[in-house]
Amino acid sequence: MTFKKVIIFSLKEFNDNKPNDGYSPQNGHVINVFFSANRLTECVAVGFQ
């Protein structure tokens, strides 16, 4: 699957469905989720076609 744009959202932005650069996170496809041991980094990679 190819994507025209991939954006990294924080987990809070993703859950709140806050748009970033005009893209709403839940309108795309989740590619990967990143967590760190100290829970300071919680990100979701979302691809848009």
Backbone atoms as SQL, in Angstrom:
CREATE TABLE atoms (id INTEGER PRIMARY KEY, chain TEXT, resi INTEGER, resn TEXT, atom TEXT, x REAL, y REAL, z REAL);
INSERT INTO atoms VALUES
  (1, 'A', 1, 'MET', 'N', 0.852, -1.169, 0.000),
  (2, 'A', 1, 'MET', 'CA', 0.000, 0.000, 0.000),
  (3, 'A', 1, 'MET', 'C', 0.900, 1.234, 0.000),
  (4, 'A', 2, 'THR', 'N', 0.601, 2.174, -0.861),
  (5, 'A', 2, 'THR', 'CA', 1.380, 3.404, -0.919),
  (6, 'A', 2, 'THR', 'C', 0.540, 4.558, -0.374),
  (7, 'A', 3, 'PHE', 'N', 1.221, 5.501, 0.233),
  (8, 'A', 3, 'PHE', 'CA', 0.557, 6.656, 0.829),
  (9, 'A', 3, 'PHE', 'C', 1.130, 7.926, 0.226),
  (10, 'A', 4, 'LYS', 'N', 0.279, 8.915, -0.001),
  (11, 'A', 4, 'LYS', 'CA', 0.731, 10.211, -0.493),
  (12, 'A', 4, 'LYS', 'C', 1.327, 11.040, 0.638),
  (13, 'A', 5, 'LYS', 'N', 0.836, 10.815, 1.847),
  (14, 'A', 5, 'LYS', 'CA', 1.295, 11.602, 2.999),
  (15, 'A', 5, 'LYS', 'C', 1.259, 10.721, 4.235),
  (16, 'A', 6, 'VAL', 'N', 2.304, 10.793, 5.053),
  (17, 'A', 6, 'VAL', 'CA', 2.356, 10.101, 6.339),
  (18, 'A', 6, 'VAL', 'C', 2.591, 11.162, 7.409),
  (19, 'A', 7, 'ILE', 'N', 1.743, 11.174, 8.416),
  (20, 'A', 7, 'ILE', 'CA', 1.848, 12.159, 9.496),
  (21, 'A', 7, 'ILE', 'C', 1.934, 11.415, 10.820),
  (22, 'A', 8, 'ILE', 'N', 2.805, 11.905, 11.706),
  (23, 'A', 8, 'ILE', 'CA', 2.940, 11.356, 13.051),
  (24, 'A', 8, 'ILE', 'C', 2.086, 12.206, 13.991),
  (25, 'A', 9, 'PHE', 'N', 1.117, 11.581, 14.633),
  (26, 'A', 9, 'PHE', 'CA', 0.253, 12.251, 15.604),
  (27, 'A', 9, 'PHE', 'C', 0.600, 11.757, 16.997),
  (28, 'A', 10, 'SER', 'N', 0.456, 12.640, 17.994),
  (29, 'A', 10, 'SER', 'CA', 0.550, 12.163, 19.374),
  (30, 'A', 10, 'SER', 'C', -0.703, 11.342, 19.651),
  (31, 'A', 11, 'LEU', 'N', -0.631, 10.480, 20.641),
  (32, 'A', 11, 'LEU', 'CA', -1.783, 9.645, 20.970),
  (33, 'A', 11, 'LEU', 'C', -2.979, 10.505, 21.377),
  (34, 'A', 12, 'LYS', 'N', -2.711, 11.616, 22.078),
  (35, 'A', 12, 'LYS', 'CA', -3.790, 12.533, 22.481),
  (36, 'A', 12, 'LYS', 'C', -4.441, 13.168, 21.256),
  (37, 'A', 13, 'GLU', 'N', -3.635, 13.623, 20.288),
  (38, 'A', 13, 'GLU', 'CA', -4.185, 14.205, 19.059),
  (39, 'A', 13, 'GLU', 'C', -5.031, 13.183, 18.304),
  (40, 'A', 14, 'PHE', 'N', -4.539, 11.936, 18.252),
  (41, 'A', 14, 'PHE', 'CA', -5.271, 10.891, 17.538),
  (42, 'A', 14, 'PHE', 'C', -6.614, 10.615, 18.200),
  (43, 'A', 15, 'ASN', 'N', -6.617, 10.479, 19.523),
  (44, 'A', 15, 'ASN', 'CA', -7.862, 10.189, 20.243),
  (45, 'A', 15, 'ASN', 'C', -8.849, 11.352, 20.179),
  (46, 'A', 16, 'ASP', 'N', -8.331, 12.587, 20.168),
  (47, 'A', 16, 'ASP', 'CA', -9.200, 13.766, 20.068),
  (48, 'A', 16, 'ASP', 'C', -9.616, 14.043, 18.627),
  (49, 'A', 17, 'ASN', 'N', -8.998, 13.340, 17.663),
  (50, 'A', 17, 'ASN', 'CA', -9.248, 13.511, 16.226),
  (51, 'A', 17, 'ASN', 'C', -8.967, 14.951, 15.795),
  (52, 'A', 18, 'LYS', 'N', -7.874, 15.550, 16.349),
  (53, 'A', 18, 'LYS', 'CA', -7.487, 16.913, 16.010),
  (54, 'A', 18, 'LYS', 'C', -6.751, 16.918, 14.669),
  (55, 'A', 19, 'PRO', 'N', -7.193, 17.721, 13.700),
  (56, 'A', 19, 'PRO', 'CA', -6.518, 17.775, 12.399),
  (57, 'A', 19, 'PRO', 'C', -5.108, 18.347, 12.512),
  (58, 'A', 20, 'ASN', 'N', -4.224, 17.848, 11.659),
  (59, 'A', 20, 'ASN', 'CA', -2.844, 18.321, 11.574),
  (60, 'A', 20, 'ASN', 'C', -2.551, 18.506, 10.095),
  (61, 'A', 21, 'ASP', 'N', -2.181, 19.707, 9.673),
  (62, 'A', 21, 'ASP', 'CA', -1.940, 20.027, 8.260),
  (63, 'A', 21, 'ASP', 'C', -3.163, 19.733, 7.396),
  (64, 'A', 22, 'GLY', 'N', -4.361, 19.869, 7.967),
  (65, 'A', 22, 'GLY', 'CA', -5.579, 19.637, 7.211),
  (66, 'A', 22, 'GLY', 'C', -6.010, 18.186, 7.130),
  (67, 'A', 23, 'TYR', 'N', -5.304, 17.287, 7.801),
  (68, 'A', 23, 'TYR', 'CA', -5.633, 15.862, 7.787),
  (69, 'A', 23, 'TYR', 'C', -6.138, 15.435, 9.160),
  (70, 'A', 24, 'SER', 'N', -7.328, 14.840, 9.212),
  (71, 'A', 24, 'SER', 'CA', -7.860, 14.298, 10.461),
  (72, 'A', 24, 'SER', 'C', -7.316, 12.888, 10.645),
  (73, 'A', 25, 'PRO', 'N', -6.781, 12.560, 11.813),
  (74, 'A', 25, 'PRO', 'CA', -6.106, 11.281, 12.004),
  (75, 'A', 25, 'PRO', 'C', -6.969, 10.059, 11.750),
  (76, 'A', 26, 'GLN', 'N', -8.237, 10.119, 12.092),
  (77, 'A', 26, 'GLN', 'CA', -9.068, 8.924, 11.960),
  (78, 'A', 26, 'GLN', 'C', -9.641, 8.763, 10.556),
  (79, 'A', 27, 'ASN', 'N', -9.225, 9.638, 9.613),
  (80, 'A', 27, 'ASN', 'CA', -9.598, 9.479, 8.205),
  (81, 'A', 27, 'ASN', 'C', -8.528, 8.720, 7.435),
  (82, 'A', 28, 'GLY', 'N', -7.415, 8.418, 8.084),
  (83, 'A', 28, 'GLY', 'CA', -6.318, 7.715, 7.420),
  (84, 'A', 28, 'GLY', 'C', -6.202, 6.280, 7.889),
  (85, 'A', 29, 'HIS', 'N', -5.081, 5.658, 7.520),
  (86, 'A', 29, 'HIS', 'CA', -4.794, 4.273, 7.904),
  (87, 'A', 29, 'HIS', 'C', -3.650, 4.275, 8.907),
  (88, 'A', 30, 'VAL', 'N', -3.848, 3.627, 10.048),
  (89, 'A', 30, 'VAL', 'CA', -2.791, 3.540, 11.056),
  (90, 'A', 30, 'VAL', 'C', -1.712, 2.606, 10.525),
  (91, 'A', 31, 'ILE', 'N', -0.477, 3.113, 10.470),
  (92, 'A', 31, 'ILE', 'CA', 0.649, 2.327, 9.978),
  (93, 'A', 31, 'ILE', 'C', 1.397, 1.688, 11.139),
  (94, 'A', 32, 'ASN', 'N', 1.642, 2.475, 12.186),
  (95, 'A', 32, 'ASN', 'CA', 2.425, 1.988, 13.316),
  (96, 'A', 32, 'ASN', 'C', 2.109, 2.836, 14.545),
  (97, 'A', 33, 'VAL', 'N', 2.340, 2.260, 15.717),
  (98, 'A', 33, 'VAL', 'CA', 2.166, 2.969, 16.986),
  (99, 'A', 33, 'VAL', 'C', 3.477, 2.862, 17.744),
  (100, 'A', 34, 'PHE', 'N', 3.947, 3.973, 18.293),
  (101, 'A', 34, 'PHE', 'CA', 5.221, 4.018, 19.008),
  (102, 'A', 34, 'PHE', 'C', 4.977, 4.325, 20.481),
  (103, 'A', 35, 'PHE', 'N', 5.521, 3.509, 21.353),
  (104, 'A', 35, 'PHE', 'CA', 5.466, 3.743, 22.798),
  (105, 'A', 35, 'PHE', 'C', 6.883, 3.687, 23.343),
  (106, 'A', 36, 'SER', 'N', 7.171, 4.508, 24.345),
  (107, 'A', 36, 'SER', 'CA', 8.460, 4.417, 25.027),
  (108, 'A', 36, 'SER', 'C', 8.228, 3.861, 26.428),
  (109, 'A', 37, 'ALA', 'N', 9.292, 3.395, 27.038),
  (110, 'A', 37, 'ALA', 'CA', 9.185, 2.793, 28.368),
  (111, 'A', 37, 'ALA', 'C', 8.714, 3.808, 29.413),
  (112, 'A', 38, 'ASN', 'N', 9.143, 5.057, 29.279),
  (113, 'A', 38, 'ASN', 'CA', 8.763, 6.075, 30.265),
  (114, 'A', 38, 'ASN', 'C', 7.436, 6.755, 29.912),
  (115, 'A', 39, 'ARG', 'N', 6.786, 6.321, 28.835),
  (116, 'A', 39, 'ARG', 'CA', 5.477, 6.804, 28.390),
  (117, 'A', 39, 'ARG', 'C', 5.464, 8.290, 28.042),
  (118, 'A', 40, 'LEU', 'N', 6.643, 8.887, 27.795),
  (119, 'A', 40, 'LEU', 'CA', 6.678, 10.278, 27.349),
  (120, 'A', 40, 'LEU', 'C', 6.426, 10.372, 25.846),
  (121, 'A', 41, 'THR', 'N', 6.755, 9.312, 25.135),
  (122, 'A', 41, 'THR', 'CA', 6.577, 9.290, 23.691),
  (123, 'A', 41, 'THR', 'C', 5.510, 8.272, 23.332),
  (124, 'A', 42, 'GLU', 'N', 4.346, 8.747, 22.975),
  (125, 'A', 42, 'GLU', 'CA', 3.256, 7.893, 22.517),
  (126, 'A', 42, 'GLU', 'C', 2.748, 8.505, 21.218),
  (127, 'A', 43, 'CYS', 'N', 3.114, 7.904, 20.094),
  (128, 'A', 43, 'CYS', 'CA', 2.786, 8.462, 18.792),
  (129, 'A', 43, 'CYS', 'C', 2.132, 7.418, 17.899),
  (130, 'A', 44, 'VAL', 'N', 1.374, 7.913, 16.937),
  (131, 'A', 44, 'VAL', 'CA', 0.705, 7.062, 15.959),
  (132, 'A', 44, 'VAL', 'C', 1.081, 7.577, 14.572),
  (133, 'A', 45, 'ALA', 'N', 1.593, 6.690, 13.716),
  (134, 'A', 45, 'ALA', 'CA', 1.881, 7.040, 12.326),
  (135, 'A', 45, 'ALA', 'C', 0.642, 6.720, 11.497),
  (136, 'A', 46, 'VAL', 'N', 0.133, 7.729, 10.784),
  (137, 'A', 46, 'VAL', 'CA', -1.086, 7.564, 9.994),
  (138, 'A', 46, 'VAL', 'C', -0.775, 7.925, 8.542),
  (139, 'A', 47, 'GLY', 'N', -1.175, 7.050, 7.625),
  (140, 'A', 47, 'GLY', 'CA', -0.965, 7.283, 6.200),
  (141, 'A', 47, 'GLY', 'C', -2.256, 7.705, 5.518),
  (142, 'A', 48, 'PHE', 'N', -2.124, 8.622, 4.561),
  (143, 'A', 48, 'PHE', 'CA', -3.275, 9.124, 3.806),
  (144, 'A', 48, 'PHE', 'C', -3.028, 8.900, 2.322),
  (145, 'A', 49, 'GLN', 'N', -4.075, 8.475, 1.607),
  (146, 'A', 49, 'GLN', 'CA', -3.948, 8.233, 0.169),
  (147, 'A', 49, 'GLN', 'C', -4.470, 9.391, -0.622);
